[in-house]
Amino acid sequence: MTQHKGFRTANRRYQFLFWPMMMFYVAIIFAVATFIDKVSAPLWLRTAGALAIAVPLFGALYAVRRLTDETDEYSRMRHLKALRDGGMITAGVLFLVGFLQVFNVAAEFTAVWFGVLYFAAYGVSAGLQKFGRTV
C-alpha cells in the first residue's frame, strides 16, 4: 500500500497529472475530429483515434485513484463516496434513458455522453460534500 503523503504533496501530484491529462484529452478530440473523417477514413485510423482519445481519460482516472491512495482515511472516504454517488447517478440516468428508448420516448444518442455525465456527477458530489451534503 502506498504510504500517506501530506495533503499538499498528494494534491499537487494529483493536479500535475489530472490537468495535463484533461488538456491532452481536449487537444486529441479536436485533432481527431479535424483530421479523421468518420466516413472515409480506414478502420485502423478511426480505431487509433478512439484509443488516443481514451488514453488521457485513463490517466485522469488513475490520478483520482492515486490521490485516494496517498491521502488519509477521511479524504479517501470523501472521494470514494463522491465516486460512488457519481456512479449511482450515471447508472440511474442510463437505466432511465434505456427504458425511454425501449418505449420509443427518447431517440438513440451517443453513449460517450455517459462518461461526461459520470465526471460531472462525481464533481458535483464531491462539491456537495464540502457543504456537508451528499447526493
DSSP file (Angstrom, degrees, kcal/mol; ACC not computed):
  #  RESIDUE AA STRUCTURE BP1 BP2  ACC     N-H-->O    O-->H-N    N-H-->O    O-->H-N    TCO  KAPPA ALPHA  PHI   PSI    X-CA   Y-CA   Z-CA
    1    1 A M              0   0    0      0, 0.0     2,-0.1     0, 0.0    68,-0.0   0.000 360.0 360.0 360.0 144.2    0.0    0.0    0.0
    2    2 A T        -     0   0    0      1,-0.1     2,-0.1    64,-0.0     3,-0.1  -0.430 360.0-113.5 -69.8 139.6    1.2    3.5   -0.8
    3    3 A Q        -     0   0    0     -2,-0.1     2,-0.2     1,-0.1    -1,-0.1  -0.429  37.0 -99.6 -71.2 148.7    2.4    5.5    2.2
    4    4 A H        -     0   0    0     -2,-0.1     2,-0.2     1,-0.0    67,-0.2  -0.481  40.2-161.9 -68.7 135.6    0.4    8.5    3.1
    5    5 A K        -     0   0    0     65,-2.4    67,-0.1    -2,-0.2    -1,-0.0  -0.681  33.0 -81.8-107.9 168.1    1.8   11.7    1.8
    6    6 A G     >  -     0   0    0     -2,-0.2     4,-3.0     1,-0.1     5,-0.2  -0.310  41.1-113.2 -65.2 156.9    1.0   15.2    3.1
    7    7 A F  H  > S+     0   0    0      1,-0.2     4,-2.8     2,-0.2     5,-0.3   0.903 117.3  51.9 -59.2 -41.5   -2.2   16.7    1.7
    8    8 A R  H  > S+     0   0    0      2,-0.2     4,-2.3     1,-0.2    -1,-0.2   0.931 112.9  44.4 -62.4 -45.2   -0.2   19.4   -0.2
    9    9 A T  H  > S+     0   0    0      2,-0.2     4,-2.5     1,-0.2    -2,-0.2   0.928 115.1  47.7 -65.3 -45.5    2.0   16.8   -1.8
   10   10 A A  H  X S+     0   0    0     -4,-3.0     4,-2.0     1,-0.2    -2,-0.2   0.916 114.8  45.8 -63.1 -43.3   -0.9   14.4   -2.7
   11   11 A N  H  X S+     0   0    0     -4,-2.8     4,-2.8    -5,-0.2    -1,-0.2   0.882 112.1  51.3 -68.3 -37.8   -2.9   17.3   -4.1
   12   12 A R  H  X S+     0   0    0     -4,-2.3     4,-2.6    -5,-0.3    -2,-0.2   0.925 110.6  48.2 -64.3 -43.8    0.0   18.7   -6.1
   13   13 A R  H  X S+     0   0    0     -4,-2.5     4,-0.9     2,-0.2    -2,-0.2   0.888 112.7  49.9 -63.6 -38.1    0.7   15.3   -7.6
   14   14 A Y  H >X S+     0   0    0     -4,-2.0     4,-3.5    -5,-0.2     3,-0.8   0.951 112.3  46.2 -62.8 -50.0   -3.0   14.9   -8.5
   15   15 A Q  H 3X S+     0   0    0     -4,-2.8     4,-1.4     1,-0.2    -2,-0.2   0.887 109.2  55.2 -62.3 -39.8   -3.1   18.4  -10.1
   16   16 A F  H 3< S+     0   0    0     -4,-2.6    -1,-0.2    -5,-0.2    -2,-0.2   0.688 120.0  32.0 -70.2 -17.7    0.1   17.7  -12.1
   17   17 A L  H <X S+     0   0    0     -4,-0.9     4,-1.6    -3,-0.8    -2,-0.2   0.813 118.3  50.2-100.8 -44.8   -1.3   14.6  -13.6
   18   18 A F  H  X S+     0   0    0     -4,-3.5     4,-2.1    -5,-0.2    -3,-0.2   0.946 110.4  45.6 -64.1 -52.3   -5.1   15.3  -13.8
   19   19 A W  H  X S+     0   0    0     -4,-1.4     4,-2.2    -5,-0.3    -1,-0.2   0.884 112.0  49.6 -67.6 -39.8   -5.0   18.7  -15.6
   20   20 A P  H  > S+     0   0    0      0, 0.0     4,-2.7     0, 0.0    -1,-0.2   0.898 110.3  53.0 -62.2 -36.0   -2.4   17.8  -18.3
   21   21 A M  H  X S+     0   0    0     -4,-1.6     4,-2.4     1,-0.2    -2,-0.2   0.909 109.5  48.4 -62.8 -40.3   -4.5   14.6  -19.0
   22   22 A M  H  X S+     0   0    0     -4,-2.1     4,-2.3     2,-0.2    -1,-0.2   0.885 111.3  49.8 -67.1 -38.0   -7.6   16.8  -19.5
   23   23 A M  H  X S+     0   0    0     -4,-2.2     4,-2.6     2,-0.2    -2,-0.2   0.918 112.0  47.7 -66.5 -42.3   -5.6   19.2  -21.8
   24   24 A F  H  X S+     0   0    0     -4,-2.7     4,-2.9     2,-0.2     5,-0.2   0.903 109.9  54.5 -62.1 -40.4   -4.4   16.2  -23.8
   25   25 A Y  H  X S+     0   0    0     -4,-2.4     4,-2.2     2,-0.2    -2,-0.2   0.936 111.4  42.9 -58.2 -49.7   -7.9   14.9  -23.9
   26   26 A V  H  X S+     0   0    0     -4,-2.3     4,-2.3     2,-0.2    -1,-0.2   0.924 115.2  49.5 -64.8 -44.1   -9.3   18.1  -25.4
   27   27 A A  H  X S+     0   0    0     -4,-2.6     4,-2.4     1,-0.2    -2,-0.2   0.907 111.9  48.1 -62.2 -41.6   -6.4   18.5  -27.8
   28   28 A I  H  X S+     0   0    0     -4,-2.9     4,-3.1     2,-0.2     5,-0.3   0.890 109.2  53.4 -68.3 -38.6   -6.8   14.9  -29.1
   29   29 A I  H  X S+     0   0    0     -4,-2.2     4,-2.7    -5,-0.2     5,-0.2   0.947 112.0  44.9 -60.5 -46.8  -10.5   15.3  -29.5
   30   30 A F  H  X S+     0   0    0     -4,-2.3     4,-1.8     2,-0.2    -2,-0.2   0.909 115.0  48.3 -63.7 -41.2  -10.1   18.4  -31.6
   31   31 A A  H  X S+     0   0    0     -4,-2.4     4,-2.8     2,-0.2     5,-0.3   0.934 114.3  44.9 -64.5 -45.8   -7.2   16.8  -33.6
   32   32 A V  H  X S+     0   0    0     -4,-3.1     4,-2.1     1,-0.2    -2,-0.2   0.921 114.4  48.7 -65.3 -43.4   -9.2   13.6  -34.3
   33   33 A A  H  < S+     0   0    0     -4,-2.7    -1,-0.2    -5,-0.3    -2,-0.2   0.829 117.4  43.0 -66.0 -30.5  -12.4   15.5  -35.2
   34   34 A T  H  < S+     0   0    0     -4,-1.8    -2,-0.2    -5,-0.2    -1,-0.2   0.896 124.7  28.8 -80.9 -41.8  -10.4   17.7  -37.5
   35   35 A F  H  < S+     0   0    0     -4,-2.8     2,-0.6    -5,-0.2    -3,-0.2   0.568 107.4  68.6-104.0 -10.6   -8.1   15.2  -39.3
   36   36 A I     <  -     0   0    0     -4,-2.1     2,-0.5    -5,-0.3    -1,-0.1  -0.940  67.8-148.0-116.7 117.8  -10.0   11.9  -39.3
   37   37 A D     >  -     0   0    0     -2,-0.6     4,-1.8     1,-0.1     9,-0.1  -0.709   7.7-147.5 -82.0 124.7  -13.1   11.6  -41.4
   38   38 A K  T  4 S+     0   0    0     -2,-0.5    -1,-0.1     1,-0.2     8,-0.0   0.709  93.6  39.6 -66.6 -19.5  -15.6    9.3  -39.7
   39   39 A V  T  4 S+     0   0    0      1,-0.0    -1,-0.2    -3,-0.0    -2,-0.0   0.890 125.2  26.5 -96.8 -48.6  -16.9    8.0  -43.1
   40   40 A S  T  4 S+     0   0    0      2,-0.1    -2,-0.2     3,-0.0     3,-0.1   0.621  92.5 102.4 -98.1 -12.5  -14.0    7.7  -45.4
   41   41 A A  S  < S-     0   0    0     -4,-1.8    -5,-0.1     1,-0.1     5,-0.0  -0.403  81.6 -99.6 -70.4 147.4  -11.0    7.1  -43.1
   42   42 A P     >  -     0   0    0      0, 0.0     4,-2.0     0, 0.0     3,-0.5  -0.256  30.4-112.2 -64.6 156.4   -9.8    3.5  -42.8
   43   43 A L  H  > S+     0   0    0      1,-0.2     4,-2.7     2,-0.2     5,-0.2   0.875 115.4  55.8 -57.9 -42.0  -11.0    1.4  -39.8
   44   44 A W  H  > S+     0   0    0      1,-0.2     4,-2.2     2,-0.2    -1,-0.2   0.866 108.4  48.5 -62.5 -35.3   -7.5    1.2  -38.3
   45   45 A L  H  > S+     0   0    0     -3,-0.5     4,-2.2     2,-0.2    -1,-0.2   0.897 112.0  47.7 -73.0 -40.1   -7.2    5.1  -38.3
   46   46 A R  H  X S+     0   0    0     -4,-2.0     4,-2.2     2,-0.2    -2,-0.2   0.897 113.1  49.7 -64.7 -39.8  -10.7    5.5  -36.7
   47   47 A T  H  X S+     0   0    0     -4,-2.7     4,-2.5     2,-0.2    -2,-0.2   0.918 110.3  49.7 -63.8 -43.9   -9.8    2.9  -34.1
   48   48 A A  H  X S+     0   0    0     -4,-2.2     4,-2.4    -5,-0.2    -2,-0.2   0.888 110.0  51.7 -62.8 -38.6   -6.5    4.6  -33.3
   49   49 A G  H  X S+     0   0    0     -4,-2.2     4,-1.8     2,-0.2    -1,-0.2   0.919 110.5  47.6 -63.4 -44.1   -8.3    7.9  -32.9
   50   50 A A  H  X S+     0   0    0     -4,-2.2     4,-1.7     1,-0.2    -2,-0.2   0.911 113.6  47.7 -64.3 -42.4  -10.8    6.4  -30.5
   51   51 A L  H  X S+     0   0    0     -4,-2.5     4,-1.7     1,-0.2    -1,-0.2   0.893 109.3  53.8 -65.3 -39.3   -8.0    4.8  -28.5
   52   52 A A  H  < S+     0   0    0     -4,-2.4    -1,-0.2     1,-0.2    -2,-0.2   0.864 108.5  49.6 -64.3 -35.4   -6.0    8.0  -28.4
   53   53 A I  H  X S+     0   0    0     -4,-1.8     4,-0.6     1,-0.2    -1,-0.2   0.871 111.1  49.8 -69.3 -36.2   -8.9    9.9  -27.0
   54   54 A A  H  X S+     0   0    0     -4,-1.7     4,-1.8     1,-0.2     3,-0.4   0.793  94.2  73.2 -75.6 -28.4   -9.5    7.3  -24.3
   55   55 A V  H  X S+     0   0    0     -4,-1.7     4,-1.8     1,-0.2     3,-0.2   0.909  95.5  48.6 -58.3 -47.8   -5.9    7.1  -23.0
   56   56 A P  H  > S+     0   0    0      0, 0.0     4,-2.2     0, 0.0    -1,-0.2   0.835 107.5  57.5 -63.4 -28.0   -5.9   10.5  -21.2
   57   57 A L  H  X S+     0   0    0     -4,-0.6     4,-2.5    -3,-0.4    -2,-0.2   0.897 104.6  50.3 -67.3 -38.5   -9.1    9.6  -19.5
   58   58 A F  H  X S+     0   0    0     -4,-1.8     4,-2.3    -3,-0.2    -1,-0.2   0.888 109.5  52.7 -63.2 -37.4   -7.5    6.5  -18.1
   59   59 A G  H  X S+     0   0    0     -4,-1.8     4,-1.9     2,-0.2    -2,-0.2   0.899 109.0  48.6 -63.0 -40.7   -4.7    8.8  -16.9
   60   60 A A  H  X S+     0   0    0     -4,-2.2     4,-1.8     2,-0.2    -2,-0.2   0.908 111.6  49.1 -66.5 -41.9   -7.3   11.1  -15.2
   61   61 A L  H  X S+     0   0    0     -4,-2.5     4,-2.2     1,-0.2    -2,-0.2   0.885 109.8  52.2 -64.2 -37.6   -8.9    8.1  -13.5
   62   62 A Y  H  X S+     0   0    0     -4,-2.3     4,-3.1     2,-0.2    -1,-0.2   0.875 104.9  56.4 -64.6 -36.3   -5.5    6.9  -12.4
   63   63 A A  H  X S+     0   0    0     -4,-1.9     4,-2.2     2,-0.2    -2,-0.2   0.908 108.3  47.0 -61.7 -41.3   -4.9   10.4  -10.9
   64   64 A V  H  X S+     0   0    0     -4,-1.8     4,-2.1     2,-0.2    -1,-0.2   0.919 112.8  49.6 -65.0 -43.2   -8.0   10.1   -8.8
   65   65 A R  H  X S+     0   0    0     -4,-2.2     4,-1.7     1,-0.2    -2,-0.2   0.930 111.4  48.3 -61.1 -45.4   -7.0    6.6   -7.7
   66   66 A R  H  X S+     0   0    0     -4,-3.1     4,-1.9     1,-0.2    -1,-0.2   0.885 108.4  54.9 -64.8 -37.6   -3.6    7.7   -6.7
   67   67 A L  H  X S+     0   0    0     -4,-2.2     4,-0.6     1,-0.2    -1,-0.2   0.914 108.1  48.6 -61.4 -41.9   -5.0   10.6   -4.8
   68   68 A T  H  < S+     0   0    0     -4,-2.1     3,-0.4     1,-0.2    -1,-0.2   0.826 112.0  50.2 -68.7 -29.1   -7.2    8.3   -2.7
   69   69 A D  H  < S+     0   0    0     -4,-1.7    -1,-0.2     1,-0.2    -2,-0.2   0.829 111.6  47.7 -73.1 -31.3   -4.2    6.1   -2.1
   70   70 A E  H  < S+     0   0    0     -4,-1.9   -65,-2.4    -5,-0.1     2,-0.2   0.406 102.8  69.9 -96.3   2.3   -2.0    8.9   -0.9
   71   71 A T  S  < S-     0   0    0     -4,-0.6   -65,-0.1    -3,-0.4   -64,-0.0  -0.621  87.6 -87.0-114.0 176.1   -4.3   10.6    1.5
   72   72 A D     >  -     0   0    0     -2,-0.2     4,-2.5   -67,-0.1     5,-0.2  -0.123  47.0 -93.5 -77.0 177.5   -5.7    9.7    4.9
   73   73 A E  H  > S+     0   0    0      1,-0.2     4,-2.6     2,-0.2     5,-0.2   0.850 121.7  53.3 -63.5 -37.0   -8.8    7.7    5.5
   74   74 A Y  H  > S+     0   0    0      2,-0.2     4,-2.1     1,-0.2    -1,-0.2   0.946 112.7  42.4 -65.7 -47.9  -11.2   10.7    5.8
   75   75 A S  H  > S+     0   0    0      2,-0.2     4,-2.3     1,-0.2     5,-0.2   0.902 114.3  52.5 -65.1 -39.8  -10.1   12.2    2.5
   76   76 A R  H  X S+     0   0    0     -4,-2.5     4,-2.7     1,-0.2     5,-0.2   0.924 108.7  50.4 -60.0 -44.6  -10.2    8.7    0.9
   77   77 A M  H  X S+     0   0    0     -4,-2.6     4,-2.4     1,-0.2    -1,-0.2   0.904 109.3  51.3 -61.6 -42.2  -13.7    8.2    2.2
   78   78 A R  H  X S+     0   0    0     -4,-2.1     4,-2.0     2,-0.2    -1,-0.2   0.924 113.2  44.1 -62.7 -45.0  -14.9   11.5    0.8
   79   79 A H  H  X S+     0   0    0     -4,-2.3     4,-2.7     2,-0.2    -2,-0.2   0.915 113.8  49.8 -66.8 -42.3  -13.5   10.8   -2.7
   80   80 A L  H  X S+     0   0    0     -4,-2.7     4,-2.5    -5,-0.2    -1,-0.2   0.873 109.9  51.2 -67.1 -34.4  -14.8    7.3   -2.7
   81   81 A K  H  X S+     0   0    0     -4,-2.4     4,-2.9    -5,-0.2    -1,-0.2   0.908 111.0  48.5 -65.7 -40.2  -18.3    8.5   -1.7
   82   82 A A  H  X S+     0   0    0     -4,-2.0     4,-2.6     2,-0.2    -2,-0.2   0.905 112.2  48.6 -65.9 -40.3  -18.2   11.1   -4.5
   83   83 A L  H  X S+     0   0    0     -4,-2.7     4,-2.2     2,-0.2    -2,-0.2   0.912 112.8  49.1 -63.0 -42.0  -17.1    8.4   -7.0
   84   84 A R  H  X S+     0   0    0     -4,-2.5     4,-2.4     2,-0.2    -2,-0.2   0.938 112.5  46.4 -61.8 -48.1  -19.9    6.1   -5.7
   85   85 A D  H  X S+     0   0    0     -4,-2.9     4,-2.6     1,-0.2     5,-0.2   0.893 111.1  52.4 -64.7 -39.3  -22.5    8.8   -6.0
   86   86 A G  H  X S+     0   0    0     -4,-2.6     4,-2.3     1,-0.2    -1,-0.2   0.900 110.8  48.1 -61.7 -40.1  -21.3    9.7   -9.4
   87   87 A G  H  X S+     0   0    0     -4,-2.2     4,-2.7     2,-0.2    -2,-0.2   0.884 111.3  49.9 -66.5 -39.3  -21.6    6.1  -10.5
   88   88 A M  H  X S+     0   0    0     -4,-2.4     4,-2.5     2,-0.2    -2,-0.2   0.920 112.1  47.2 -66.9 -42.6  -25.1    5.8   -9.0
   89   89 A I  H  X S+     0   0    0     -4,-2.6     4,-2.5     2,-0.2     5,-0.2   0.935 114.3  47.5 -62.6 -45.7  -26.3    9.0  -10.8
   90   90 A T  H  X S+     0   0    0     -4,-2.3     4,-2.5    -5,-0.2    -2,-0.2   0.923 113.1  47.6 -63.0 -44.6  -24.8    7.8  -14.0
   91   91 A A  H  X S+     0   0    0     -4,-2.7     4,-2.6     2,-0.2    -1,-0.2   0.905 111.7  51.2 -63.7 -40.8  -26.3    4.3  -13.7
   92   92 A G  H  X S+     0   0    0     -4,-2.5     4,-2.5     2,-0.2    -2,-0.2   0.920 112.2  45.2 -62.1 -44.5  -29.7    5.8  -12.8
   93   93 A V  H  X S+     0   0    0     -4,-2.5     4,-2.9     2,-0.2     5,-0.3   0.890 111.6  54.0 -65.9 -38.6  -29.7    8.1  -15.9
   94   94 A L  H  X S+     0   0    0     -4,-2.5     4,-2.4    -5,-0.2    -2,-0.2   0.926 110.6  45.7 -61.6 -45.1  -28.5    5.2  -18.0
   95   95 A F  H  X S+     0   0    0     -4,-2.6     4,-2.6     2,-0.2     5,-0.2   0.938 113.7  49.6 -61.8 -46.5  -31.4    3.0  -16.9
   96   96 A L  H  X S+     0   0    0     -4,-2.5     4,-2.4     1,-0.2    -2,-0.2   0.936 113.3  44.9 -59.9 -48.5  -33.9    5.8  -17.4
   97   97 A V  H  X S+     0   0    0     -4,-2.9     4,-2.2     1,-0.2    -1,-0.2   0.900 111.9  53.9 -63.9 -39.9  -32.7    6.7  -20.9
   98   98 A G  H  X S+     0   0    0     -4,-2.4     4,-2.2    -5,-0.3    -2,-0.2   0.923 110.8  44.8 -60.6 -44.5  -32.6    3.0  -21.8
   99   99 A F  H  X S+     0   0    0     -4,-2.6     4,-1.9     2,-0.2    -1,-0.2   0.881 110.9  53.8 -68.4 -36.8  -36.2    2.5  -20.7
  100  100 A L  H  <>S+     0   0    0     -4,-2.4     5,-3.5    -5,-0.2     6,-1.2   0.874 110.7  47.6 -62.8 -35.4  -37.3    5.7  -22.5
  101  101 A Q  H ><5S+     0   0    0     -4,-2.2     3,-1.6     3,-0.2    -2,-0.2   0.882 107.2  55.9 -71.9 -37.8  -35.6    4.3  -25.7
  102  102 A V  H 3<5S+     0   0    0     -4,-2.2    -2,-0.2     1,-0.3    -1,-0.2   0.890 112.0  43.1 -59.5 -39.3  -37.4    0.9  -25.2
  103  103 A F  T 3<5S-     0   0    0     -4,-1.9    -1,-0.3    -5,-0.1    -2,-0.2   0.186 116.6-115.1 -94.3  17.6  -40.7    2.7  -25.2
  104  104 A N  T < 5S+     0   0    0     -3,-1.6    -3,-0.2     2,-0.2    -2,-0.1   0.818  83.6 118.9  55.1  37.0  -39.8    4.9  -28.1
  105  105 A V  S   <S+     0   0    0     -5,-3.5     2,-0.4     1,-0.2    -4,-0.2   0.783  71.9  40.0 -94.8 -36.4  -39.9    8.1  -26.0
  106  106 A A  S    S-     0   0    0     -6,-1.2    -1,-0.2    -9,-0.2    -2,-0.2  -0.901  82.7-124.7-116.4 143.2  -36.3    9.1  -26.4
  107  107 A A        -     0   0    0     -2,-0.4     2,-0.1     1,-0.1    -6,-0.1  -0.414  37.9 -93.5 -77.7 159.3  -34.2    8.9  -29.6
  108  108 A E        +     0   0    0     -2,-0.1     2,-0.3    -7,-0.1    -1,-0.1  -0.438  50.6 175.7 -69.5 147.8  -30.9    7.0  -29.6
  109  109 A F        -     0   0    0     -2,-0.1     2,-0.1    -3,-0.1    -3,-0.0  -0.934  38.7 -67.3-148.2 171.4  -27.8    9.0  -28.9
  110  110 A T    >   -     0   0    0     -2,-0.3     3,-1.2     1,-0.1     4,-0.1  -0.387  33.0-144.3 -68.2 131.1  -24.1    8.6  -28.5
  111  111 A A  T >  S+     0   0    0      1,-0.2     3,-1.9     2,-0.1     4,-0.5   0.620  87.1  85.3 -70.6 -13.4  -23.1    6.7  -25.3
  112  112 A V  T >> S+     0   0    0      1,-0.3     4,-1.2     2,-0.2     3,-0.9   0.761  75.9  70.9 -62.1 -23.0  -20.0    8.8  -24.9
  113  113 A W  H <> S+     0   0    0     -3,-1.2     4,-2.5     1,-0.2    -1,-0.3   0.725  85.4  66.7 -67.2 -20.1  -22.1   11.3  -23.0
  114  114 A F  H <> S+     0   0    0     -3,-1.9     4,-2.2     2,-0.2    -1,-0.2   0.843  98.1  52.6 -70.3 -31.3  -22.4    8.9  -20.1
  115  115 A G  H <> S+     0   0    0     -3,-0.9     4,-2.1    -4,-0.5    -1,-0.2   0.914 110.3  47.4 -65.5 -42.8  -18.7    9.4  -19.4
  116  116 A V  H  X S+     0   0    0     -4,-1.2     4,-2.3     1,-0.2    -2,-0.2   0.918 111.7  51.1 -62.7 -43.7  -19.1   13.1  -19.4
  117  117 A L  H  X S+     0   0    0     -4,-2.5     4,-3.1     1,-0.2     5,-0.2   0.896 107.8  53.6 -60.1 -41.0  -22.1   12.7  -17.1
  118  118 A Y  H  X S+     0   0    0     -4,-2.2     4,-2.6     2,-0.2    -2,-0.2   0.943 110.6  44.3 -61.8 -48.4  -20.1   10.5  -14.7
  119  119 A F  H  X S+     0   0    0     -4,-2.1     4,-2.3     2,-0.2    -1,-0.2   0.894 115.5  48.8 -64.6 -38.5  -17.3   13.0  -14.3
  120  120 A A  H  X S+     0   0    0     -4,-2.3     4,-2.6     2,-0.2    -2,-0.2   0.924 112.5  47.5 -65.7 -44.1  -19.8   15.8  -13.9
  121  121 A A  H  X S+     0   0    0     -4,-3.1     4,-2.6     1,-0.2    -2,-0.2   0.884 111.5  51.4 -65.6 -37.9  -21.8   13.8  -11.3
  122  122 A Y  H  X S+     0   0    0     -4,-2.6     4,-2.5    -5,-0.2    -1,-0.2   0.929 111.5  47.5 -62.2 -45.0  -18.5   13.0   -9.5
  123  123 A G  H  X S+     0   0    0     -4,-2.3     4,-2.3     2,-0.2    -2,-0.2   0.913 113.3  46.7 -64.1 -43.4  -17.6   16.7   -9.4
  124  124 A V  H  X S+     0   0    0     -4,-2.6     4,-2.6     2,-0.2    -1,-0.2   0.920 113.1  50.0 -64.4 -42.9  -21.0   17.8   -8.1
  125  125 A S  H  X S+     0   0    0     -4,-2.6     4,-1.5     1,-0.2    -2,-0.2   0.910 111.9  47.5 -62.5 -42.4  -21.0   15.0   -5.5
  126  126 A A  H  X S+     0   0    0     -4,-2.5     4,-0.8     1,-0.2    -1,-0.2   0.896 112.8  49.7 -65.9 -39.0  -17.5   16.0   -4.3
  127  127 A G  H >< S+     0   0    0     -4,-2.3     3,-0.6     1,-0.2     4,-0.5   0.892 108.2  52.2 -66.7 -39.6  -18.5   19.7   -4.2
  128  128 A L  H ><>S+     0   0    0     -4,-2.6     5,-2.2     1,-0.2     3,-1.1   0.814 100.5  63.0 -67.2 -29.4  -21.7   19.0   -2.2
  129  129 A Q  H ><5S+     0   0    0     -4,-1.5     3,-1.6     1,-0.3    -1,-0.2   0.816  92.9  63.5 -64.9 -28.6  -19.7   17.0    0.4
  130  130 A K  T <<5S+     0   0    0     -4,-0.8    -1,-0.3    -3,-0.6    -2,-0.2   0.757 103.6  48.6 -66.7 -22.1  -17.8   20.2    1.2
  131  131 A F  T < 5S-     0   0    0     -3,-1.1    -1,-0.3    -4,-0.5    -2,-0.2   0.270 124.8-103.3 -98.9  10.4  -21.1   21.7    2.4
  132  132 A G  T < 5S+     0   0    0     -3,-1.6     2,-0.3     1,-0.3    -3,-0.2   0.681  85.9 115.0  79.2  18.0  -21.9   18.6    4.5
  133  133 A R      < -     0   0    0     -5,-2.2     2,-0.3    -6,-0.1    -1,-0.3  -0.868  46.7-159.3-118.0 153.7  -24.4   17.2    2.0
  134  134 A T              0   0    0     -2,-0.3    -8,-0.1    -3,-0.1    -9,-0.0  -0.908 360.0 360.0-124.6 159.7  -24.4   14.1   -0.1
  135  135 A V              0   0    0     -2,-0.3   -10,-0.0   -10,-0.1    -1,-0.0   0.471 360.0 360.0 -75.6 360.0  -26.4   13.3   -3.2
